């Protein structure tokens, strides 16, 4: 599916969500309606077909049933509010609020054209740190990084991020992000540099095992899967990342920079029937 901020019609978004879930699993309108709290099995199907309208009051329940959180949840409700606003003033207010949310939370997807960004972990960490350390000198930002780096490395990274239009520097020398969030394109679509970044972050994850449990979350499962189950889990993981980004971009402030890794990889050869 496209990012939610690329939609203006809530019916189209619901239909695309249903089609995507149906493609990957035994999802049904009955299961969807139950999850959203409707007694009619076909109510949401009729909504998508334009035979029924979704009320603003039930929009939140449908958004929750689709796993929307943070600004995505709010954006969906605003799409419904706009579609069924009773007055021009209400329609205009919902439209302007929805546009503001879309502009603030559009996620930039990096691919081949920004391959240099993926060559070092410093780019992503400093991109998060610098805007939340106004007035800080490169040495102060360097001291805030884990692992520690030099002030020269910070200066070089900041210069690159500005040239790549991933950060913008104002007249006072402070930085702000040009995009609320950045997402990596599928690994097969980006160069080897992206895999290098994942390798670097994986090495940091190993070292973080020594951190207190209060500062890190780690868990894992060893699973026997069919290819169909693997594809379903892969889709669930993509949805999970989307929800995490929505939560993270709700707040304008940052207290600490974290890295989230999720891995699913084979531990055996494929078994013959």
FENMOLIN-V958621 format. One record per helix or strand. SS is the DSSP state (a for helix, b for strand). FROM is the first residue (numbers start at 1). LEN is the number of residues. If there is no record, write none. Layout:
# FENMOLIN-V958621
{{SS;FROM;LEN} {SS;FROM;LEN}}
This chain:
# FENMOLIN-V958621
{{a;4;3} {a;10;15} {a;29;8} {a;43;6} {a;56;10} {a;70;14} {a;88;18} {b;107;4} {a;112;8} {a;121;10} {a;138;7} {a;151;13} {b;167;3} {b;175;3} {b;181;4} {a;187;3} {a;192;19} {a;213;3} {a;227;22}}
